[in-house]
């Protein structure tokens, strides 16, 4: 039996009161494409849309995506092909950057990623969801991430009297397991798991909830 999910299965099992069943499962993370696979994938997508691009433009596409999750590459190429058709121009790095900023993160594709926000309310307790949104809001405003201890102070301030120190570590571990954040060793900095989601979160949820 194979079970698949875009949310860490541990959080789902806990929500269903079935954590003990994980002892019978072997968890395997399916990560992003490696650079060579991502480039080949992008080339095939571009070819399927009849787009001829030079190496510089191809590099710009992958640079904007940064973390080579297949759907990110697909949306980037789709947005570029639509803009090329609408403007009747040749694709170039400048158009790629514009598509990323204005089309990819515009209203057309917003709903593709709104579940990243909504699932916090589904699988986390109300206090956990509120604290998680504060963490992600703060992280979305910084490309370098935020010091772990600064995040802790922000979360405790957000939760007020109901906040407990051990909740923070458990919550951060849950967000990392659910592919929202990456917890680094250097300077104990925490960052968004990928640039794409960070930019999306800053645009639509960066001012609070």
N, C-alpha and C positions, 0 to 999 in steps of 0.2 A: 504494500500500500504506500502510495506517495501522496503527501499532503503539501499543498503550496499556499503561500501567503505573502503579501507585501508588508505585513505587520509581524513583528516578532511573535512567534507562536507561544512563547512563555507568557506574554501578556494576555493573549486570548484564553489560554488554558486557565490562568488565574481568574480571569473574569467569569469563566464558566464553572469555577470550583473544581477543575480537573487537572491540577498541576501534577498530581502523582502519576498520571498517564504518560508524562514526558519521559519517565524512566524507560519506557518501551520504544522510544523513538530516537533515531540518530539525526541530529540537526545538521543541516548543510546549508551554508549561506551561498546564494548565487550572486556573485558580485557583478560589477560593471565589466564591459569589454576591455581587453588590453588594447593598447594603441594601434597595433597592426590590424586587429579584427575590426576595431571601430572605423579605421580608414577604409577598409574594404567594404564594410557595411554602408558607409556614407557614399562611396563611389557607386555602389549598386542602386542605392536610393536615387541618387542624382541621375543616373543613366535611365532609370525607370520613368523619370519625369522629363526626359529629353534635355537635361541641363548639362552644358559643357562648361566646366570651371577649371581655372588654372590651379597650380599647386598652392599659390598664396591664398586663394579663396578657400580651397579645401582645408588648409591649415587654420584659417580663420573660423570656419565652421566648428572644427573640433576644439579649438581654443575657447570658443564661447560656451560650448557644452561642458568642457573641462572634465567632468566625471562621465565616462562613456556608458551611461545607462541607455539601452536601446531606444526607449520611447523619447528620450531627450534628443537623440540624433534624428529620429523620425520627425519630430515636431519642428526641429530647426530646418531641416531640408524642406519640409512641407511649407513652412512660412516663407522661406526664400523663394521657392518655386512660384508661389502665389504672387509675391511682390514683383518678381521678374516678369511674370505674365501681365500683371496690372500696369506696370510702368513701361513694358516693352523695352527693357534695358538688359544689358549683360550683367551677370552676378559678379560682384567684387567684394573685397573685405569690408569696405564701408557699408555696403548694403547689408552684409551679414550682421554687422554690429547693430545697424538700425533695426533689422528684423528681430534680433534678440531683445532689444530694449522696448520696442514698440508693438511688435506683433506677438512674439512668444509670451511675453508677460502682459499682454493686453487682454481685453475682455474675451476675445475669441477662445483662448486656451485656459482662462482662469479656472473653469470648472474641472479641468483635467486633474488639478492638484488640490482642490478645495477639501478633498477627503483627508488630506494630511492634517488639516485643521479640525475637521469635524470628528475624526476618530479619537481625538483626545477626550472629547466629551463622552464617547461611547465606551472606551476601554479604561479610562482613568476615573478615580473618584472626583467629585467636584473640587476638592482642595488640591488634589494632584493636577487636575486639568488647569486650574488657575495658576498654579506654580509653574507648570510646564510652559504655558503660554508666556509667562514672564521671562523664563529662561530663553525661549526661542525669540521673543521680541528683542531682548538685549543682544543676543548673538547675531540677529539679522542686521544690526547696525554696525557691525565690525567685521572687516575682512580678515583680521588677524585672530578673531575670537576674543574670549573674555576669560580673565583669570578665574579659576575655580572658586577661590575664596570670595571674590567680588560677586559671583553669581549666588553663592551661599547667602551673603548678606542681603542681596536683593530679594531672594526667595523668602527669607525669614521676615523681611519687612513686608512683603506682599501678604504672607499668611497671618502675620500678627500673632496673637496669643495661641492660636491653634497649631502654629508651626513647631515641629520637633526636629532636632538636628539630624537624627538618623533618617528622617524622611527624605532629606536632600540627596544623600548618597544613593538611596534606593531609587529615587526618581531619576537621577542622572543615569544610573545603570539601565533603567527601563527605556529612557529616551535613546540611549546608545544602542540598545538591543533592537529597538524599533526603527533604526536607521535615520533618526533625526539629527543626532550629534555624534561627534568624534571627540573622545577625551584623550588629549595628548599628554605625554610625560614632561616635555619641556615647559617649564614655568607653570605646570599644571593648567594649561590653557584648554578651553573647550571651544570647539568650532562647530558650525553646521556640517552635516555629513557631506553636503555638496553645495557648490556655488549656485546652481540652478534654483534649488529650493530656498536657499538663503535670500536670493534676489526676489523670488516670488513672495516670501514671507514679509520681507521689508516693505514691498509695495502694497500688499493687501492687509497686513496685520501688524505693521511696524509701529503703529500709534496706539496699540492697545486693543482690548476686546470688550 
